[in-house]
Amino acid sequence: MNTTKVTDKLERKKIKRTARKKAAPKAKRASGVARGSLKKRIRRQVQGQRKR
């Protein structure tokens, strides 16, 4: 869905919408996968230690 060559904004939106409708539906996120604010945070990073 590369629309960089299309200069008209409305035409580009139309192309993107049709491509989105044709695309296969995305799979649901697995139940164990945290996203955004639910992710575990690191308390305080000690100097010289790896984050995760």
C-alpha positions in Angstrom: 0.0 0.0 0.0 2.7 2.5 -1.0 0.9 5.8 -1.9 3.8 8.2 -1.9 3.5 8.7 -5.6 -0.2 9.8 -5.4 -0.3 13.6 -4.9 -4.0 14.1 -4.4 -4.9 13.7 -0.7 -8.5 12.4 -1.3 -7.4 9.9 -3.9 -4.7 8.6 -1.6 -7.2 8.2 1.2 -9.5 6.3 -1.1 -6.7 3.9 -2.2 -5.7 3.3 1.4 -9.3 2.5 2.5 -9.8 0.0 -0.3 -6.5 -1.6 0.5 -7.5 -1.9 4.2 -10.8 -3.5 3.3 -9.1 -6.1 1.0 -6.4 -7.0 3.6 -6.8 -10.1 5.7 -8.0 -9.4 9.2 -5.3 -9.1 11.8 -5.0 -11.8 14.5 -6.0 -11.0 18.0 -3.2 -10.3 20.4 -2.2 -13.2 22.6 -3.7 -13.1 26.1 -0.3 -13.1 27.9 1.1 -10.1 26.0 1.0 -6.8 27.8 0.7 -3.6 25.9 1.5 0.0 26.7 0.9 1.0 30.3 0.4 -2.6 31.4 4.0 -3.5 30.6 6.4 -4.2 33.5 8.6 -1.2 34.4 12.1 -1.4 35.7 12.4 0.2 39.2 15.7 2.0 38.9 18.5 1.1 36.5 21.8 0.5 38.2 24.8 1.8 36.2 26.4 -0.9 34.1 23.4 -3.3 34.2 21.3 -4.4 31.3 17.6 -3.2 31.2 16.0 -6.5 30.4 
